[in-house]
Amino acid sequence: MDRRTYLAMGAAVVLAGCSELGGPGEPETRDERHDGADEPAADDSSEDETEPEESDDRAAEDDHEDYPDLVGTFDDFEVLEAWWEWQDIGTLEADPSRSSIGSQSVLLTSSVEDRGQVRVRRELEEPIDVREVAPGLDLATDTDGGVVRIQLQDEDAHYVEYSQRIAGDTPLTRHNFGITRIRGEPDLSEVVVLQVIRWFGDDAEGRQWVDDFHFVPRPTGGKVLLQFHGGYERHYTNALERVTEYDVPATAFVPTGRIREDDAVDGDRLTREQVDELAAAGWTIGAQPANGQPLDGVDPDALEESVLEPIDWLTEAGYDDGARFFAYPGSSYTEGSYELVRNNYELAFAGRSRSQGYAGNPHLCSTTETPAPGEATDLLDWTVEWGGITTIPFYGLGDDDALAALEETLAGIDERRSAGELEVLTPAEMAESYVSE
């Protein structure tokens, strides 16, 4: 990898939350639509239009004979006749000006009349079995970031919902989705409806581009990663002993420019000696921006140094393995910072979802929100029941609630791991075995 590659910086974005949406109810057939309009077909009027080359991070599929048959592109949106606006909420149309594969993407548009959302669906001629796969999409928006949802429904309109929080003002980028909602008792061996939902907020207008509806393998057994972000001294004073007691692999993502040389330097971040002790205890030491700032707030002139300097620091400190991994503070990034990370790190973590499948995009691996006391048990049970990969981050550990949540998480992992229900991964193990590009 070229660690000094720098691409033009895009507009800054911060990922924003989104409230839960209700289920769609019974599937509606195309014949029941009120307007009876057909979806726009692909725009093939340009005779000299050529198919764009795939980007570097869309490498050819590895020859994995044990992957489920569905893995790969399921719908490239070259023909849109099978897709329609459910209950006329929002609009969809082909857009040949943007694509990640093929000659066009789908542009979803909401308006005030649509209550700030778009819902489009496709009914399948034959059911598909999604028990061992997870869906994903390539996504872009020119409005604020938000949440995109994919619902996989059976014939009774029971569904599993996958979701992911996305960034605004970025080009089409592959995103990993995780299971965040179940309605009813869906038969995942007989899925007959695909539905994509984008909610922009009440009375909000917005545009969402979608391309390459694909599937990646999904671990049927639960996997978790335990992470500590920010390089806080409390990761050493409050977490190390607890993590060691339960013998759980952990990763510390550190802002290398804020690591203190020794205790004589004021601050709440780790000292160099404390980082060494975490590493000696088996922790992976990964990278965050050198100054610890969210990447949407870094001066463009300092962006390259902020993203790449940690690689040199970690390598010189002897943490070469951890120098392969990066965590975005606040899960925020810009187009330029994302490209820097993509070109220089093997895995990176951002987003908000649980129970994701294999990483279709290894540079946007999902994390959950930090659990509050009482929530960790439910989060781990969810991962055991539905499988997939759940990455649990902790930050400052500055109050009793945070420590109680950490203790609950560690005890819950230990109990389920001992029962053979859960496996704990390191970033290196995820990069080695759970990436599907």
N, C-alpha and C positions, 0 to 999 in steps of 0.2 A: 504493500500500500504506500502511496505517496503521502507522507505525513505533512507536507508543506503545500498541498493543493489548497487553493482558496478560490471559491466561487463567489460571485457577486451576492451581496447581502440583500435579502428580501425584507419586506415589511415586518415589523415586530408583531408577535402574537402572544397572547396568554390564553391558555386553555380555560374555558369557562364551563360551569356546571349546567345541568339541565334537569328539570323535574321529571318524575315518572309519567309516562303516558299510559292511558288505558288501553285495553286490548281491543282488537278490531271487531270482535264479534264473529258471527257466522260469515264464511267466505261468500262474496258476492260474485256472480258470474258476469262475464262481459255482456251477456244479453240483458242483464238487469240494470245496466248503466242508463241513466236518464238521458244523456246527450247522444249516445250511440256513435260518438266520433271515434275514428280510428287513430291510433298513435302515429306520430310522424315517422316515416321510414328514414333509413340512412340517406344522407345527402351524397349521392354518387354522381352529381352533375359535372364535377371537375374531372376531365379525362386524364389530366396529367398528375393527379394527386397520387402520391406514393405513400406506402405504409411506413410510419416512422420506425426507426430502429429502437429496440428496447434499451433502457438505461443500464448502466453498469451493474446496478444492484438487482436487476432482474435477470440473473444468470440463468442459463438453461437448467431445466429440472434435472436433479441427480437421478440416476437410475436406481430408484428404491423399489425393488420388487415387492417389498412387504407393505408398501403404502396402499391404502384403500383406493378402489378404482375411481372415486370421485375427485381425488386430489388433482388440483390444477384448475385451469379456467373452466367454468361452467357456463357462463354467458358473457360474451365479449361485447354485447350491446350493438353489434353491427346491424341487427334487425330488431326493431322495437315493437313489432305487432303483438307480441305476447304480453307486453307490459301495459298497464293502464292505471289511471288515478283512482284509487279506492275512494268511494263516496265523493268523487270529484274534489278531493282535497289536494290543492296544488295542481301544478301542471308538469308534464315532462315533454321533452323534445330532444332530438338529436343535435349535437354540437360538433361539427367537424373541425372546429378550431382548436379543440383540446382532445387529446387521447393519450393513453398509456400503452394500449395495444390496439391494433386495427386502425380504422380511419376516423373514428368518432367516439365521443363519450355521450352520456346522458346528462342533460341539464334539468335539474329539478328546481322549480320556482314556487315560492309561497307568496301570499299577499295578505292584506288585512282581512279580506273576506274569507281566507282559508284558515283563519285563527293562527297564523304564524307557523304553519306546518305543511309538510308534503308527505303523502303516503302513496306509494306505488307498489303494485303487486303483479306477480306472474303466477298463473295456475299451470301446473305441470300436466302433461298428457299421461305420464306414468309416474308413480310415486318413487321417491329416492330414499335410500337408507343413510341417515346422517349420524348414526350412533358413534362412529369412529372418526368423524371429521368435524371441523369448525369452519364457518364461512368467513370471508373477508372481502373487502372492497378497496379499490383505489379511489381516493377522495380528494376534493379540493373545494374551497369556498372563497369568495371575495368579500364575505362578511365576517363577523366575529366567529370565533370558534364555538363549538357546541358539541352535542351528542348525536351520533347517528346510530340507529338501531336496525337490526336485521331479525325478522321473525320467521321461523320455520314452522309451518302449521300442518297438522294432520287433517283428515277429512272432517273431524268434529270441531275444528277451529281451536283445538288445544295447541299450545305452541311453546317452544323454547325461544327466548329472546337473547340475542347477542348484542352487545353495545360497545362503543368506544368513543371517548372524547377526542375531538380533533382540533387542530389549529386553524386559524383563519389566515387568509392572504398567503397561501402557499400553493405550489403547483400540485398536480395529481401525484399522490403518494400512497403507496400500499400501507394499509393499516391492519393491525391485529385486533380481533374482536374476542370478547370473553362473555361467558354466560352470566347474565345479571338478573334474569327474570324467568319464571316458569308460570304458565297459566294452565290450569287443569292438569291432566295426565297425558301429555303428548306422546304419541306413538312415533318415536324417532326413526323407526324402520319403515314408516309409510308417510313421509312428508309429501304433501301435494301442493302447497302454496308457499311462495317466497314473497316476503313483504319488506320493503325498505322504508324507513321513517326518518325524517329530519324535522326537528322542532326548533324554530328560531326564536320563540318567545311570543307571548300573547300580542296579537295585532302587529306582528313584525313582518317585514318583507325580507326575503333573502333568496340567495341562489346557491345551489349545491351541485357540484359536478360529481358524477359517479361513473366508474369504469371497472371492467374486469371483476365480475362477480366470480369468486374462486373459492375453493376449499383447500384447507391444509389438514394434515393429520391432527388428531386430538388424543392426547393420552387418556385412556379410559380410567387409569388409576390417578389419584390425586398427587400433584407435585407442588412443593412450596419452595420459595427462596426467602431468606431472612436478610434484610438490609438495614443499614444505619447510614443516613445521609447527613452531610454537613460537616463532618469532622469535629464534632463537639467533644470536649473533654469528658462530658458525662457518659459518652459511649465507653470510655475506659473505666471511669469510677463507678458507674451504675449498671452497665450492661455486661462487661467482660466476665465478671464472676458468675452472673446468672447464666449467661450463654455457655460458659465452660461447665457449669454444674449439669446442664442438660445435654452437653456434647452435641450442640446443634451448629452446623456450618453457618458462618455469617460473613457478610461483606460490609466493609466500611468504605463509603465513597467520600473522598476527602478533597477539599479545595486546597491544593498544594501551596498556594501563595499565602495561606493563612495558618499554616502549621507553624507552631512556635518552636524556637530552637531549644528552649528550656523553660522551667517554671518561673524564672526571673522576668520573663516577658509577660506583661499583662494580657489577659484575654480569656475567652471561654472555649477556645479550640484546643485540639490535641497538641501535645508536644511531640517532637521527633522521637523521643524515647518511648512515649506511649504508643505511637504508631508501630514502632518496632515490636513492642510487647503484644499488641493485637495480632500482628503478623506471626509472631512466635507461637501464639495460641491457636494458629490455624486459620485466622481470618484472611479473606481476600481483601487486598487494599486496592480499590478502584479509584477512578478519577471523577472529579467535578471541575467546573471552570476554576481557574487558578484563584480568582478573587471571590469565588462562592456566589456570585450574583446570578440571578436568572438571565438567560442569554438574550432575552428581549430588551434588557436594560444595559447591555454592554455597549460601549462606544464602538462604532464600526471599525475605527482604526485600531482598536485593541482586541478585536474579536479573535483573530487568528492566534495571537499569543495566549489569550484566555483559554481557548479550547485545546491548543497543542502543547503548551508549556507543561501541563501535568504529565504528559507522556515522558518527557525528558526527566522530570523530577522523579517519577516512580521508577523509571529504568535505572537511573543513577543510584537510587536507594535500594535497588535489588528486588523491586517488586514488578518484574517484567510481565508476569502473568496478569496482574491486576491492571497494568497499563493498557490492556486490550478492552477494558470495560469502562463505560461512562454512564453517569446519571444526570439528567437535566434538572437543575434546581427548579422547583415549582412546576415541573413538567412543561415548561415554556421554552420556546425556541423560535428562531427565525429561519427563513429559507436558507440564508447563507450559513448560519451556525449549524443547521441540520446537515448541509452538504459537507461541512468540515468534519463533523462527527462521523458521517457515513463513510468518508474517505479515509479515516484514520483510526477508527475503533471497530472492534469485532461485534460487540453488543452494546446497546444503549437503552436506557429505561426512561419511559415517559408514558403519560396517559393515565386513565382511571378505569380499570376493569379487573375482573377476577376470572379464574378458570379459563384462560385463553388457550388456544390450540398451539401447535408448533408456531414458531415465529416466522411468519411469511415475510415480515420486515424485521430483521434483527436489530435495527437501529431505532425502533419504537416499541420495544418490549413493554408490556403493560405492567403497572403497579396498581395496588389498591390504595384506598385511603387508609391512613393509620387507624386501626381499630380502637375504639374507646373501651373502657372496662365493660365486660359483658358481651362485647361484639366479637371478640376473637374466636370464641367457641363456635358461634354460628358460621363465621367465615371459614373455619377449618372443616366443619361438618359439611358445608356447601361444597367445598373442594373435594372432600371424600366422596360425596354422593354423585357429583356431576363430573368429576375428573378435571383434566386440564391443569394448567400451570398458574398458580397464584403467587404473586410477589408482594411481600408484606414489608413496607418501609417504616422505620421509626426515625424521628428527628431529634429535637432537643432533649427529650427525657427530663424536662425541667420541673415536673410536678408529680404528685403521688398518683394521679390518675394514669399518667403515661407509664409509670413504673408498674402499676397494677396490670395495665393492658399488656405490657411486655411479659410479665410473669405468667399471665393467663395464656398468652401466645406460646411461650416456651413449654409450659406444662401440657398444653393441648397438643402441640406438635409431638412431644415425647410420648404421650399416651397413644396417639394414633399411629405413630411410627412403630411403636412396640407391638401394636396389634396388626401390623402389616397393612395398614390402610393408607399410609401416607409416606412419601419419600421426600427427603430434603435435598435440593440441588444447589450446587455452586454455579456461578456464572460460567465457569469453564465447562461444566457438565452440560449446561443448557446449550452453550455454543457448539459443543461437540455432537450432541444427540438430539436436540429439539429445535433445529432451524430448518425451515422448508422454503427455499427460494425458487 
